[in-house]
């Protein structure tokens, strides 16, 4: 089994999300049913993968904080 890149994983998660949004969370044919992955879990995984992908493509994410400007008074 090949290891998927972050982008490939992200594409799979987004495809799964689209499938749920388009066709529903679950369905049944006679006595058989199918329930897709949980949408909340997929959303959290998508966020993690998006952050990882952005870090991989844009370099390390850095946030700067300024303490010298208190903002509007």
PDB file of N, H, CA, C and O in Angstrom:
ATOM      1  N   UNK A   1       0.846  -1.180   0.000  1.00  0.00           N
ATOM      2  CA  UNK A   1       0.000   0.000   0.000  1.00  0.00           C
ATOM      3  C   UNK A   1       0.889   1.240   0.000  1.00  0.00           C
ATOM      4  O   UNK A   1       1.777   1.376   0.841  1.00  0.00           O
ATOM      5  N   UNK A   2       0.647   2.124  -0.931  1.00  0.00           N
ATOM      6  H   UNK A   2      -0.075   2.013  -1.614  1.00  0.00           H
ATOM      7  CA  UNK A   2       1.446   3.333  -1.061  1.00  0.00           C
ATOM      8  C   UNK A   2       0.989   4.373  -0.043  1.00  0.00           C
ATOM      9  O   UNK A   2      -0.188   4.445   0.311  1.00  0.00           O
ATOM     10  N   UNK A   3       1.931   5.163   0.410  1.00  0.00           N
ATOM     11  H   UNK A   3       2.887   5.104   0.123  1.00  0.00           H
ATOM     12  CA  UNK A   3       1.623   6.258   1.323  1.00  0.00           C
ATOM     13  C   UNK A   3       1.148   7.447   0.491  1.00  0.00           C
ATOM     14  O   UNK A   3       1.816   7.860  -0.456  1.00  0.00           O
ATOM     15  N   UNK A   4      -0.004   7.986   0.853  1.00  0.00           N
ATOM     16  H   UNK A   4      -0.547   7.650   1.623  1.00  0.00           H
ATOM     17  CA  UNK A   4      -0.576   9.097   0.108  1.00  0.00           C
ATOM     18  C   UNK A   4       0.026  10.421   0.564  1.00  0.00           C
ATOM     19  O   UNK A   4       0.339  10.602   1.741  1.00  0.00           O
ATOM     20  N   UNK A   5       0.182  11.330  -0.371  1.00  0.00           N
ATOM     21  H   UNK A   5      -0.072  11.182  -1.327  1.00  0.00           H
ATOM     22  CA  UNK A   5       0.648  12.663  -0.027  1.00  0.00           C
ATOM     23  C   UNK A   5      -0.473  13.408   0.693  1.00  0.00           C
ATOM     24  O   UNK A   5      -1.625  12.974   0.700  1.00  0.00           O
ATOM     25  N   UNK A   6      -0.113  14.522   1.289  1.00  0.00           N
ATOM     26  H   UNK A   6       0.823  14.874   1.284  1.00  0.00           H
ATOM     27  CA  UNK A   6      -1.111  15.341   1.966  1.00  0.00           C
ATOM     28  C   UNK A   6      -2.187  15.785   0.986  1.00  0.00           C
ATOM     29  O   UNK A   6      -3.373  15.759   1.316  1.00  0.00           O
ATOM     30  N   UNK A   7      -1.791  16.190  -0.206  1.00  0.00           N
ATOM     31  H   UNK A   7      -0.827  16.211  -0.474  1.00  0.00           H
ATOM     32  CA  UNK A   7      -2.759  16.635  -1.209  1.00  0.00           C
ATOM     33  C   UNK A   7      -3.696  15.498  -1.614  1.00  0.00           C
ATOM     34  O   UNK A   7      -4.899  15.714  -1.763  1.00  0.00           O
ATOM     35  N   UNK A   8      -3.161  14.299  -1.791  1.00  0.00           N
ATOM     36  H   UNK A   8      -2.184  14.124  -1.669  1.00  0.00           H
ATOM     37  CA  UNK A   8      -4.003  13.155  -2.149  1.00  0.00           C
ATOM     38  C   UNK A   8      -4.998  12.840  -1.032  1.00  0.00           C
ATOM     39  O   UNK A   8      -6.162  12.545  -1.303  1.00  0.00           O
ATOM     40  N   UNK A   9      -4.542  12.903   0.219  1.00  0.00           N
ATOM     41  H   UNK A   9      -3.597  13.143   0.439  1.00  0.00           H
ATOM     42  CA  UNK A   9      -5.439  12.669   1.347  1.00  0.00           C
ATOM     43  C   UNK A   9      -6.533  13.734   1.394  1.00  0.00           C
ATOM     44  O   UNK A   9      -7.704  13.428   1.620  1.00  0.00           O
ATOM     45  N   UNK A  10      -6.134  14.982   1.179  1.00  0.00           N
ATOM     46  H   UNK A  10      -5.183  15.230   0.995  1.00  0.00           H
ATOM     47  CA  UNK A  10      -7.087  16.090   1.187  1.00  0.00           C
ATOM     48  C   UNK A  10      -8.139  15.900   0.104  1.00  0.00           C
ATOM     49  O   UNK A  10      -9.326  16.121   0.344  1.00  0.00           O
ATOM     50  N   UNK A  11      -7.716  15.498  -1.069  1.00  0.00           N
ATOM     51  H   UNK A  11      -6.752  15.318  -1.264  1.00  0.00           H
ATOM     52  CA  UNK A  11      -8.655  15.259  -2.172  1.00  0.00           C
ATOM     53  C   UNK A  11      -9.637  14.141  -1.824  1.00  0.00           C
ATOM     54  O   UNK A  11     -10.824  14.242  -2.136  1.00  0.00           O
ATOM     55  N   UNK A  12      -9.155  13.080  -1.183  1.00  0.00           N
ATOM     56  H   UNK A  12      -8.191  12.998  -0.929  1.00  0.00           H
ATOM     57  CA  UNK A  12     -10.042  11.987  -0.786  1.00  0.00           C
ATOM     58  C   UNK A  12     -11.075  12.449   0.238  1.00  0.00           C
ATOM     59  O   UNK A  12     -12.255  12.111   0.136  1.00  0.00           O
ATOM     60  N   UNK A  13     -10.627  13.218   1.217  1.00  0.00           N
ATOM     61  H   UNK A  13      -9.669  13.493   1.299  1.00  0.00           H
ATOM     62  CA  UNK A  13     -11.538  13.721   2.246  1.00  0.00           C
ATOM     63  C   UNK A  13     -12.571  14.643   1.621  1.00  0.00           C
ATOM     64  O   UNK A  13     -13.754  14.547   1.946  1.00  0.00           O
ATOM     65  N   UNK A  14     -12.151  15.527   0.738  1.00  0.00           N
ATOM     66  H   UNK A  14     -11.190  15.604   0.474  1.00  0.00           H
ATOM     67  CA  UNK A  14     -13.089  16.444   0.094  1.00  0.00           C
ATOM     68  C   UNK A  14     -14.077  15.700  -0.804  1.00  0.00           C
ATOM     69  O   UNK A  14     -15.239  16.095  -0.904  1.00  0.00           O
ATOM     70  N   UNK A  15     -13.633  14.643  -1.448  1.00  0.00           N
ATOM     71  H   UNK A  15     -12.690  14.322  -1.367  1.00  0.00           H
ATOM     72  CA  UNK A  15     -14.532  13.804  -2.250  1.00  0.00           C
ATOM     73  C   UNK A  15     -15.578  13.142  -1.363  1.00  0.00           C
ATOM     74  O   UNK A  15     -16.755  13.085  -1.718  1.00  0.00           O
ATOM     75  N   UNK A  16     -15.145  12.644  -0.209  1.00  0.00           N
ATOM     76  H   UNK A  16     -14.188  12.691   0.080  1.00  0.00           H
ATOM     77  CA  UNK A  16     -16.072  12.006   0.733  1.00  0.00           C
ATOM     78  C   UNK A  16     -17.090  13.022   1.251  1.00  0.00           C
ATOM     79  O   UNK A  16     -18.271  12.699   1.377  1.00  0.00           O
ATOM     80  N   UNK A  17     -16.649  14.237   1.551  1.00  0.00           N
ATOM     81  H   UNK A  17     -15.689  14.499   1.448  1.00  0.00           H
ATOM     82  CA  UNK A  17     -17.557  15.287   2.015  1.00  0.00           C
ATOM     83  C   UNK A  17     -18.576  15.615   0.931  1.00  0.00           C
ATOM     84  O   UNK A  17     -19.768  15.730   1.215  1.00  0.00           O
ATOM     85  N   UNK A  18     -18.117  15.763  -0.302  1.00  0.00           N
ATOM     86  H   UNK A  18     -17.148  15.669  -0.532  1.00  0.00           H
ATOM     87  CA  UNK A  18     -19.011  16.059  -1.419  1.00  0.00           C
ATOM     88  C   UNK A  18     -20.029  14.944  -1.609  1.00  0.00           C
ATOM     89  O   UNK A  18     -21.201  15.210  -1.875  1.00  0.00           O
ATOM     90  N   UNK A  19     -19.594  13.714  -1.476  1.00  0.00           N
ATOM     91  H   UNK A  19     -18.642  13.497  -1.260  1.00  0.00           H
ATOM     92  CA  UNK A  19     -20.490  12.562  -1.614  1.00  0.00           C
ATOM     93  C   UNK A  19     -21.604  12.600  -0.567  1.00  0.00           C
ATOM     94  O   UNK A  19     -22.764  12.330  -0.877  1.00  0.00           O
ATOM     95  N   UNK A  20     -21.247  12.933   0.661  1.00  0.00           N
ATOM     96  H   UNK A  20     -20.304  13.152   0.913  1.00  0.00           H
ATOM     97  CA  UNK A  20     -22.253  13.020   1.728  1.00  0.00           C
ATOM     98  C   UNK A  20     -23.216  14.166   1.457  1.00  0.00           C
ATOM     99  O   UNK A  20     -24.430  14.008   1.593  1.00  0.00           O
ATOM    100  N   UNK A  21     -22.678  15.322   1.071  1.00  0.00           N
ATOM    101  H   UNK A  21     -21.692  15.450   0.960  1.00  0.00           H
ATOM    102  CA  UNK A  21     -23.533  16.488   0.828  1.00  0.00           C
ATOM    103  C   UNK A  21     -24.442  16.286  -0.379  1.00  0.00           C
ATOM    104  O   UNK A  21     -25.557  16.805  -0.415  1.00  0.00           O
ATOM    105  N   UNK A  22     -23.966  15.536  -1.358  1.00  0.00           N
ATOM    106  H   UNK A  22     -23.060  15.114  -1.329  1.00  0.00           H
ATOM    107  CA  UNK A  22     -24.736  15.306  -2.570  1.00  0.00           C
ATOM    108  C   UNK A  22     -25.755  14.182  -2.406  1.00  0.00           C
ATOM    109  O   UNK A  22     -26.905  14.312  -2.824  1.00  0.00           O
ATOM    110  N   UNK A  23     -25.326  13.079  -1.796  1.00  0.00           N
ATOM    111  H   UNK A  23     -24.392  12.974  -1.457  1.00  0.00           H
ATOM    112  CA  UNK A  23     -26.154  11.876  -1.757  1.00  0.00           C
ATOM    113  C   UNK A  23     -26.643  11.472  -0.370  1.00  0.00           C
ATOM    114  O   UNK A  23     -27.326  10.458  -0.228  1.00  0.00           O
ATOM    115  N   UNK A  24     -26.308  12.241   0.639  1.00  0.00           N
ATOM    116  H   UNK A  24     -25.753  13.065   0.524  1.00  0.00           H
ATOM    117  CA  UNK A  24     -26.784  11.929   1.988  1.00  0.00           C
ATOM    118  C   UNK A  24     -25.800  11.094   2.798  1.00  0.00           C
ATOM    119  O   UNK A  24     -24.859  10.499   2.271  1.00  0.00           O
ATOM    120  N   UNK A  25     -26.058  11.077   4.093  1.00  0.00           N
ATOM    121  H   UNK A  25     -26.822  11.560   4.521  1.00  0.00           H
ATOM    122  CA  UNK A  25     -25.180  10.370   5.036  1.00  0.00           C
ATOM    123  C   UNK A  25     -25.335   8.851   4.916  1.00  0.00           C
ATOM    124  O   UNK A  25     -24.355   8.117   5.042  1.00  0.00           O
ATOM    125  N   UNK A  26     -26.554   8.382   4.674  1.00  0.00           N
ATOM    126  H   UNK A  26     -27.350   8.978   4.571  1.00  0.00           H
ATOM    127  CA  UNK A  26     -26.769   6.934   4.591  1.00  0.00           C
ATOM    128  C   UNK A  26     -27.951   6.633   3.671  1.00  0.00           C
ATOM    129  O   UNK A  26     -28.777   7.498   3.378  1.00  0.00           O
ATOM    130  N   UNK A  27     -28.000   5.399   3.235  1.00  0.00           N
ATOM    131  H   UNK A  27     -27.328   4.697   3.474  1.00  0.00           H
ATOM    132  CA  UNK A  27     -29.128   4.958   2.429  1.00  0.00           C
ATOM    133  C   UNK A  27     -29.274   3.453   2.568  1.00  0.00           C
ATOM    134  O   UNK A  27     -28.360   2.770   3.029  1.00  0.00           O
ATOM    135  N   UNK A  28     -30.435   2.940   2.164  1.00  0.00           N
ATOM    136  H   UNK A  28     -31.177   3.495   1.789  1.00  0.00           H
ATOM    137  CA  UNK A  28     -30.706   1.507   2.276  1.00  0.00           C
ATOM    138  C   UNK A  28     -31.330   1.010   0.978  1.00  0.00           C
ATOM    139  O   UNK A  28     -32.111   1.704   0.328  1.00  0.00           O
ATOM    140  N   UNK A  29     -30.958  -0.213   0.628  1.00  0.00           N
ATOM    141  H   UNK A  29     -30.323  -0.777   1.156  1.00  0.00           H
ATOM    142  CA  UNK A  29     -31.564  -0.930  -0.493  1.00  0.00           C
ATOM    143  C   UNK A  29     -32.076  -2.245   0.075  1.00  0.00           C
ATOM    144  O   UNK A  29     -31.301  -3.166   0.331  1.00  0.00           O
ATOM    145  N   UNK A  30     -33.364  -2.323   0.266  1.00  0.00           N
ATOM    146  H   UNK A  30     -33.994  -1.574   0.059  1.00  0.00           H
ATOM    147  CA  UNK A  30     -33.922  -3.523   0.874  1.00  0.00           C
ATOM    148  C   UNK A  30     -33.429  -3.663   2.304  1.00  0.00           C
ATOM    149  O   UNK A  30     -33.564  -2.748   3.116  1.00  0.00           O
ATOM    150  N   UNK A  31     -32.855  -4.826   2.598  1.00  0.00           N
ATOM    151  H   UNK A  31     -32.746  -5.569   1.938  1.00  0.00           H
ATOM    152  CA  UNK A  31     -32.366  -5.098   3.950  1.00  0.00           C
ATOM    153  C   UNK A  31     -30.935  -4.604   4.161  1.00  0.00           C
ATOM    154  O   UNK A  31     -30.428  -4.646   5.282  1.00  0.00           O
ATOM    155  N   UNK A  32     -30.295  -4.149   3.121  1.00  0.00           N
ATOM    156  H   UNK A  32     -30.707  -4.115   2.211  1.00  0.00           H
ATOM    157  CA  UNK A  32     -28.901  -3.697   3.230  1.00  0.00           C
ATOM    158  C   UNK A  32     -28.829  -2.178   3.284  1.00  0.00           C
ATOM    159  O   UNK A  32     -29.591  -1.478   2.617  1.00  0.00           O
ATOM    160  N   UNK A  33     -27.908  -1.690   4.083  1.00  0.00           N
ATOM    161  H   UNK A  33     -27.289  -2.258   4.625  1.00  0.00           H
ATOM    162  CA  UNK A  33     -27.748  -0.250   4.198  1.00  0.00           C
ATOM    163  C   UNK A  33     -26.283   0.143   4.194  1.00  0.00           C
ATOM    164  O   UNK A  33     -25.395  -0.677   4.425  1.00  0.00           O
ATOM    165  N   UNK A  34     -26.058   1.412   3.928  1.00  0.00           N
ATOM    166  H   UNK A  34     -26.780   2.078   3.740  1.00  0.00           H
ATOM    167  CA  UNK A  34     -24.710   1.956   3.918  1.00  0.00           C
ATOM    168  C   UNK A  34     -24.724   3.288   4.652  1.00  0.00           C
ATOM    169  O   UNK A  34     -25.563   4.146   4.379  1.00  0.00           O
ATOM    170  N   UNK A  35     -23.800   3.457   5.577  1.00  0.00           N
ATOM    171  H   UNK A  35     -23.118   2.760   5.798  1.00  0.00           H
ATOM    172  CA  UNK A  35     -23.622   4.735   6.256  1.00  0.00           C
ATOM    173  C   UNK A  35     -22.217   5.222   5.948  1.00  0.00           C
ATOM    174  O   UNK A  35     -21.233   4.523   6.190  1.00  0.00           O
ATOM    175  N   UNK A  36     -22.140   6.429   5.411  1.00  0.00           N
ATOM    176  H   UNK A  36     -22.939   6.997   5.214  1.00  0.00           H
ATOM    177  CA  UNK A  36     -20.839   7.005   5.069  1.00  0.00           C
ATOM    178  C   UNK A  36     -20.165   7.544   6.316  1.00  0.00           C
ATOM    179  O   UNK A  36     -20.763   7.581   7.391  1.00  0.00           O
ATOM    180  N   UNK A  37     -18.923   7.959   6.167  1.00  0.00           N
ATOM    181  H   UNK A  37     -18.437   7.929   5.294  1.00  0.00           H
ATOM    182  CA  UNK A  37     -18.160   8.514   7.274  1.00  0.00           C
ATOM    183  C   UNK A  37     -18.877   9.712   7.876  1.00  0.00           C
ATOM    184  O   UNK A  37     -19.690  10.355   7.213  1.00  0.00           O
ATOM    185  N   UNK A  38     -18.577  10.005   9.124  1.00  0.00           N
ATOM    186  H   UNK A  38     -17.917   9.482   9.663  1.00  0.00           H
ATOM    187  CA  UNK A  38     -19.196  11.109   9.848  1.00  0.00           C
ATOM    188  C   UNK A  38     -18.726  12.450   9.279  1.00  0.00           C
ATOM    189  O   UNK A  38     -17.525  12.685   9.145  1.00  0.00           O
ATOM    190  N   UNK A  39     -19.663  13.315   8.951  1.00  0.00           N
ATOM    191  H   UNK A  39     -20.639  13.125   9.060  1.00  0.00           H
ATOM    192  CA  UNK A  39     -19.343  14.597   8.322  1.00  0.00           C
ATOM    193  C   UNK A  39     -18.507  15.486   9.236  1.00  0.00           C
ATOM    194  O   UNK A  39     -17.604  16.175   8.760  1.00  0.00           O
ATOM    195  N   UNK A  40     -18.788  15.486  10.538  1.00  0.00           N
ATOM    196  H   UNK A  40     -19.521  14.926  10.924  1.00  0.00           H
ATOM    197  CA  UNK A  40     -17.999  16.298  11.475  1.00  0.00           C
ATOM    198  C   UNK A  40     -16.545  15.846  11.522  1.00  0.00           C
ATOM    199  O   UNK A  40     -15.636  16.676  11.540  1.00  0.00           O
ATOM    200  N   UNK A  41     -16.324  14.547  11.540  1.00  0.00           N
ATOM    201  H   UNK A  41     -17.062  13.873  11.525  1.00  0.00           H
ATOM    202  CA  UNK A  41     -14.959  14.015  11.571  1.00  0.00           C
ATOM    203  C   UNK A  41     -14.233  14.357  10.278  1.00  0.00           C
ATOM    204  O   UNK A  41     -13.061  14.734  10.298  1.00  0.00           O
ATOM    205  N   UNK A  42     -14.933  14.224   9.149  1.00  0.00           N
ATOM    206  H   UNK A  42     -15.885  13.918   9.133  1.00  0.00           H
ATOM    207  CA  UNK A  42     -14.322  14.576   7.870  1.00  0.00           C
ATOM    208  C   UNK A  42     -13.970  16.066   7.814  1.00  0.00           C
ATOM    209  O   UNK A  42     -12.924  16.435   7.281  1.00  0.00           O
ATOM    210  N   UNK A  43     -14.825  16.909   8.354  1.00  0.00           N
ATOM    211  H   UNK A  43     -15.675  16.609   8.788  1.00  0.00           H
ATOM    212  CA  UNK A  43     -14.556  18.337   8.375  1.00  0.00           C
ATOM    213  C   UNK A  43     -13.314  18.675   9.196  1.00  0.00           C
ATOM    214  O   UNK A  43     -12.507  19.514   8.797  1.00  0.00           O
ATOM    215  N   UNK A  44     -13.169  18.021  10.339  1.00  0.00           N
ATOM    216  H   UNK A  44     -13.825  17.340  10.664  1.00  0.00           H
ATOM    217  CA  UNK A  44     -11.983  18.243  11.179  1.00  0.00           C
ATOM    218  C   UNK A  44     -10.725  17.741  10.476  1.00  0.00           C
ATOM    219  O   UNK A  44      -9.679  18.388  10.521  1.00  0.00           O
ATOM    220  N   UNK A  45     -10.835  16.588   9.831  1.00  0.00           N
ATOM    221  H   UNK A  45     -11.684  16.062   9.795  1.00  0.00           H
ATOM    222  CA  UNK A  45      -9.684  16.039   9.100  1.00  0.00           C
ATOM    223  C   UNK A  45      -9.298  16.950   7.937  1.00  0.00           C
ATOM    224  O   UNK A  45      -8.116  17.152   7.661  1.00  0.00           O
ATOM    225  N   UNK A  46     -10.312  17.501   7.254  1.00  0.00           N
ATOM    226  H   UNK A  46     -11.273  17.337   7.478  1.00  0.00           H
ATOM    227  CA  UNK A  46     -10.043  18.412   6.154  1.00  0.00           C
ATOM    228  C   UNK A  46      -9.271  19.634   6.649  1.00  0.00           C
ATOM    229  O   UNK A  46      -8.321  20.074   6.002  1.00  0.00           O
ATOM    230  N   UNK A  47      -9.675  20.177   7.786  1.00  0.00           N
ATOM    231  H   UNK A  47     -10.447  19.819   8.312  1.00  0.00           H
ATOM    232  CA  UNK A  47      -8.991  21.347   8.346  1.00  0.00           C
ATOM    233  C   UNK A  47      -7.532  21.034   8.667  1.00  0.00           C
ATOM    234  O   UNK A  47      -6.647  21.839   8.376  1.00  0.00           O
ATOM    235  N   UNK A  48      -7.280  19.883   9.258  1.00  0.00           N
ATOM    236  H   UNK A  48      -7.999  19.230   9.494  1.00  0.00           H
ATOM    237  CA  UNK A  48      -5.914  19.466   9.580  1.00  0.00           C
ATOM    238  C   UNK A  48      -5.085  19.340   8.308  1.00  0.00           C
ATOM    239  O   UNK A  48      -3.957  19.829   8.241  1.00  0.00           O
ATOM    240  N   UNK A  49      -5.655  18.680   7.301  1.00  0.00           N
ATOM    241  H   UNK A  49      -6.571  18.283   7.356  1.00  0.00           H
ATOM    242  CA  UNK A  49      -4.924  18.475   6.051  1.00  0.00           C
ATOM    243  C   UNK A  49      -4.703  19.781   5.303  1.00  0.00           C
ATOM    244  O   UNK A  49      -3.647  19.968   4.698  1.00  0.00           O
ATOM    245  N   UNK A  50      -5.677  20.689   5.331  1.00  0.00           N
ATOM    246  H   UNK A  50      -6.535  20.537   5.822  1.00  0.00           H
ATOM    247  CA  UNK A  50      -5.503  21.993   4.687  1.00  0.00           C
ATOM    248  C   UNK A  50      -4.354  22.768   5.334  1.00  0.00           C
ATOM    249  O   UNK A  50      -3.521  23.357   4.646  1.00  0.00           O
ATOM    250  N   UNK A  51      -4.324  22.756   6.660  1.00  0.00           N
ATOM    251  H   UNK A  51      -5.001  22.277   7.220  1.00  0.00           H
ATOM    252  CA  UNK A  51      -3.233  23.437   7.365  1.00  0.00           C
ATOM    253  C   UNK A  51      -1.886  22.814   7.029  1.00  0.00           C
ATOM    254  O   UNK A  51      -0.906  23.523   6.798  1.00  0.00           O
ATOM    255  N   UNK A  52      -1.842  21.492   7.005  1.00  0.00           N
ATOM    256  H   UNK A  52      -2.639  20.917   7.193  1.00  0.00           H
ATOM    257  CA  UNK A  52      -0.590  20.798   6.682  1.00  0.00           C
ATOM    258  C   UNK A  52      -0.146  21.104   5.260  1.00  0.00           C
ATOM    259  O   UNK A  52       1.031  21.357   5.005  1.00  0.00           O
ATOM    260  N   UNK A  53      -1.107  21.078   4.332  1.00  0.00           N
ATOM    261  H   UNK A  53      -2.063  20.872   4.539  1.00  0.00           H
ATOM    262  CA  UNK A  53      -0.783  21.344   2.927  1.00  0.00           C
ATOM    263  C   UNK A  53      -0.274  22.777   2.746  1.00  0.00           C
ATOM    264  O   UNK A  53       0.698  23.008   2.027  1.00  0.00           O
ATOM    265  N   UNK A  54      -0.933  23.731   3.398  1.00  0.00           N
ATOM    266  H   UNK A  54      -1.722  23.544   3.982  1.00  0.00           H
ATOM    267  CA  UNK A  54      -0.485  25.122   3.296  1.00  0.00           C
ATOM    268  C   UNK A  54       0.917  25.290   3.863  1.00  0.00           C
ATOM    269  O   UNK A  54       1.723  26.041   3.313  1.00  0.00           O
ATOM    270  N   UNK A  55       1.214  24.599   4.953  1.00  0.00           N
ATOM    271  H   UNK A  55       0.559  23.989   5.399  1.00  0.00           H
ATOM    272  CA  UNK A  55       2.555  24.658   5.529  1.00  0.00           C
ATOM    273  C   UNK A  55       3.574  24.047   4.585  1.00  0.00           C
ATOM    274  O   UNK A  55       4.673  24.578   4.421  1.00  0.00           O
ATOM    275  N   UNK A  56       3.216  22.932   3.963  1.00  0.00           N
ATOM    276  H   UNK A  56       2.324  22.500   4.095  1.00  0.00           H
ATOM    277  CA  UNK A  56       4.133  22.267   3.031  1.00  0.00           C
ATOM    278  C   UNK A  56       4.410  23.108   1.790  1.00  0.00           C
ATOM    279  O   UNK A  56       5.529  23.118   1.276  1.00  0.00           O
ATOM    280  N   UNK A  57       3.393  23.807   1.315  1.00  0.00           N
ATOM    281  H   UNK A  57       2.484  23.798   1.732  1.00  0.00           H
ATOM    282  CA  UNK A  57       3.560  24.558   0.065  1.00  0.00           C
ATOM    283  C   UNK A  57       4.058  25.977   0.278  1.00  0.00           C
ATOM    284  O   UNK A  57       4.725  26.529  -0.597  1.00  0.00           O
ATOM    285  N   UNK A  58       3.750  26.578   1.419  1.00  0.00           N
ATOM    286  H   UNK A  58       3.208  26.129   2.130  1.00  0.00           H
ATOM    287  CA  UNK A  58       4.121  27.976   1.662  1.00  0.00           C
ATOM    288  C   UNK A  58       5.219  28.132   2.706  1.00  0.00           C
ATOM    289  O   UNK A  58       5.602  29.254   3.038  1.00  0.00           O
ATOM    290  N   UNK A  59       5.712  27.054   3.209  1.00  0.00           N
ATOM    291  H   UNK A  59       5.401  26.143   2.940  1.00  0.00           H
ATOM    292  CA  UNK A  59       6.697  27.142   4.283  1.00  0.00           C
ATOM    293  C   UNK A  59       5.990  27.187   5.624  1.00  0.00           C
ATOM    294  O   UNK A  59       4.763  27.120   5.698  1.00  0.00           O
ATOM    295  N   UNK A  60       6.763  27.299   6.661  1.00  0.00           N
ATOM    296  H   UNK A  60       7.760  27.354   6.601  1.00  0.00           H
ATOM    297  CA  UNK A  60       6.234  27.272   8.020  1.00  0.00           C
ATOM    298  C   UNK A  60       5.338  28.485   8.255  1.00  0.00           C
ATOM    299  O   UNK A  60       5.712  29.618   7.953  1.00  0.00           O
ATOM    300  N   UNK A  61       4.167  28.231   8.791  1.00  0.00           N
ATOM    301  H   UNK A  61       3.863  27.310   9.037  1.00  0.00           H
ATOM    302  CA  UNK A  61       3.241  29.315   9.115  1.00  0.00           C
ATOM    303  C   UNK A  61       3.717  30.015  10.377  1.00  0.00           C
ATOM    304  O   UNK A  61       4.031  29.367  11.375  1.00  0.00           O
ATOM    305  N   UNK A  62       3.770  31.336  10.328  1.00  0.00           N
ATOM    306  H   UNK A  62       3.516  31.863   9.517  1.00  0.00           H
ATOM    307  CA  UNK A  62       4.230  32.118  11.465  1.00  0.00           C
ATOM    308  C   UNK A  62       3.217  33.217  11.736  1.00  0.00           C
ATOM    309  O   UNK A  62       2.790  33.921  10.820  1.00  0.00           O
ATOM    310  N   UNK A  63       2.838  33.360  12.984  1.00  0.00           N
ATOM    311  H   UNK A  63       3.185  32.789  13.729  1.00  0.00           H
ATOM    312  CA  UNK A  63       1.977  34.463  13.402  1.00  0.00           C
ATOM    313  C   UNK A  63       2.810  35.424  14.222  1.00  0.00           C
ATOM    314  O   UNK A  63       3.576  35.008  15.092  1.00  0.00           O
ATOM    315  N   UNK A  64       2.661  36.709  13.947  1.00  0.00           N
ATOM    316  H   UNK A  64       2.038  37.046  13.240  1.00  0.00           H
ATOM    317  CA  UNK A  64       3.382  37.732  14.681  1.00  0.00           C
ATOM    318  C   UNK A  64       2.406  38.508  15.547  1.00  0.00           C
ATOM    319  O   UNK A  64       1.294  38.824  15.124  1.00  0.00           O
ATOM    320  N   UNK A  65       2.833  38.811  16.760  1.00  0.00           N
ATOM    321  H   UNK A  65       3.736  38.554  17.104  1.00  0.00           H
ATOM    322  CA  UNK A  65       2.030  39.578  17.687  1.00  0.00           C
ATOM    323  C   UNK A  65       2.774  40.848  18.029  1.00  0.00           C
ATOM    324  O   UNK A  65       3.968  40.828  18.328  1.00  0.00           O
ATOM    325  N   UNK A  66       2.042  41.971  17.981  1.00  0.00           N
ATOM    326  H   UNK A  66       1.072  41.988  17.739  1.00  0.00           H
ATOM    327  CA  UNK A  66       2.645  43.253  18.345  1.00  0.00           C
ATOM    328  C   UNK A  66       2.048  43.705  19.669  1.00  0.00           C
ATOM    329  O   UNK A  66       0.832  43.674  19.857  1.00  0.00           O
ATOM    330  N   UNK A  67       2.921  44.129  20.588  1.00  0.00           N
ATOM    331  H   UNK A  67       3.909  44.155  20.435  1.00  0.00           H
ATOM    332  CA  UNK A  67       2.470  44.609  21.874  1.00  0.00           C
ATOM    333  C   UNK A  67       2.633  46.122  22.026  1.00  0.00           C
ATOM    334  O   UNK A  67       2.330  46.679  23.081  1.00  0.00           O
ATOM    335  N   UNK A  68       3.112  46.784  20.974  1.00  0.00           N
ATOM    336  H   UNK A  68       3.358  46.332  20.117  1.00  0.00           H
ATOM    337  CA  UNK A  68       3.369  48.211  21.074  1.00  0.00           C
ATOM    338  C   UNK A  68       2.202  49.072  20.606  1.00  0.00           C
ATOM    339  O   UNK A  68       2.253  50.293  20.750  1.00  0.00           O
ATOM    340  N   UNK A  69       1.159  48.475  20.055  1.00  0.00           N
ATOM    341  H   UNK A  69       1.118  47.483  19.938  1.00  0.00           H
ATOM    342  CA  UNK A  69       0.028  49.247  19.540  1.00  0.00           C
ATOM    343  C   UNK A  69      -1.250  48.739  20.234  1.00  0.00           C
ATOM    344  O   UNK A  69      -1.726  47.649  19.916  1.00  0.00           O
ATOM    345  N   UNK A  70      -1.808  49.516  21.175  1.00  0.00           N
ATOM    346  H   UNK A  70      -1.421  50.402  21.433  1.00  0.00           H
ATOM    347  CA  UNK A  70      -2.965  49.033  21.910  1.00  0.00           C
ATOM    348  C   UNK A  70      -4.259  49.010  21.091  1.00  0.00           C
ATOM    349  O   UNK A  70      -5.265  48.471  21.551  1.00  0.00           O
ATOM    350  N   UNK A  71      -4.247  49.582  19.894  1.00  0.00           N
ATOM    351  H   UNK A  71      -3.430  50.020  19.520  1.00  0.00           H
ATOM    352  CA  UNK A  71      -5.447  49.578  19.071  1.00  0.00           C
ATOM    353  C   UNK A  71      -6.282  50.818  19.293  1.00  0.00           C
ATOM    354  O   UNK A  71      -5.843  51.745  19.973  1.00  0.00           O
ATOM    355  N   UNK A  72      -7.493  50.852  18.725  1.00  0.00           N
ATOM    356  H   UNK A  72      -7.850  50.099  18.173  1.00  0.00           H
ATOM    357  CA  UNK A  72      -8.330  52.051  18.831  1.00  0.00           C
ATOM    358  C   UNK A  72      -8.735  52.318  20.269  1.00  0.00           C
ATOM    359  O   UNK A  72      -8.947  51.391  21.051  1.00  0.00           O
ATOM    360  N   UNK A  73      -8.840  53.580  20.603  1.00  0.00           N
ATOM    361  H   UNK A  73      -8.668  54.333  19.968  1.00  0.00           H
ATOM    362  CA  UNK A  73      -9.252  53.977  21.970  1.00  0.00           C
ATOM    363  C   UNK A  73     -10.685  54.426  21.996  1.00  0.00           C
ATOM    364  O   UNK A  73     -11.197  54.794  23.053  1.00  0.00           O
TER     365      UNK A  73
END
